[in-house]
């Protein structure tokens, strides 16, 4: 994926935080591209009652090869700009896995 080196990845004690820009009501769930310092992720889910947040968490989990329960929304519950904690991965591991998508 082009621009992967620009993504903001913040290491934590339990994993890495990934910055995401969510576009709900799209045709499908996918990591669309790098947008500045974050991943742009589209989802077919609506931005209501946490549906889009859950869909994005599943999309991230699948792309990174981790369980959906290892992906937690940490900031931006009602905003298009969000941060997700990916438990059990380092920033380097996360970057390598995103490059492979």
N, C-alpha and C positions, 0 to 999 in steps of 0.2 A: 504494500500500500504506500503510495507516494506521500511524503511529508510526515511519516511516522516519527521522525526524530524531533518534530516540533511539538508533539503532544505533551501536555502537562501530566506527568506521573509523579505523585508524591508518595514516597515510602512511609509506611507506618510500622508499628511493632507487629501488627497482625497481617500485613499485606501491602497493597498499593492502592492509592486513590486515583481514579481515572476521571478526567473532566469530559463531559458529554453534552452535546446540543441535540435535543430530541425534536423530531418532526413527526407529530402524530397524524393519523388519518391518511397515511401514504398507501401506496399500492401493496407494499410488502415490508417485512421486517428484515433489515440488513444494516450493516455498517456501510454507509454511503461513501464517506471520504473523511479526510482530515480537514478541519475547518479552524484555521488559526492554531490555537493550543489545545483544541479538543477534538473528539471524535464526533462526527455528525452521524446519528443513527436514526433511520426512518422506521416507523412502525405503522402497521395497519390499524392498531388499536386506537381508540378514542382517548382523549385526554380528560377522562372522567373517572372518578372513584379509583384512581391508582392503576387503571388498566394499562395505560401507556408505560408507566414506570415498571410494571411487572413484565411487560413484553420486552422492554429494553434490557432489563436484568437478564432475562432468558437469552436474548440475542448475544449479550456480552459473554455470558457463561458458555454458550455454544462456541463462539469464536475463540475463546481463551482456553477451552478444554477443561473447564472446571464445573463443579456442580452448581446448579442454580442457587442453592442455599449458601454458597460461598460469595455471592454477589449481593451487596447490601447498599441501598440508597442512603447516602449520608448527608446530602444537601440538595436543596432545590425541589422539594416534593411538588410544589405547584408552579414551578418555573420551567421554561424550556431548557435552561442551563442547569445541569445537575452534576453531582459527583457521586460515584459509586466506589465502594470499597470492594476490592477483589482479595479475598482472604487466601493466604497461603502462597501468594506469588510475590516475587521481587519485581522491582521496576524493570530490570533487565529481562526477566522471563516474560513479563507482560509485553514489552516492546517486541521481543522476538516472535511471540505468538501472533501479535497483531500484524507484523510484517508478513507472516505466512498466509494471512487471509486475503 
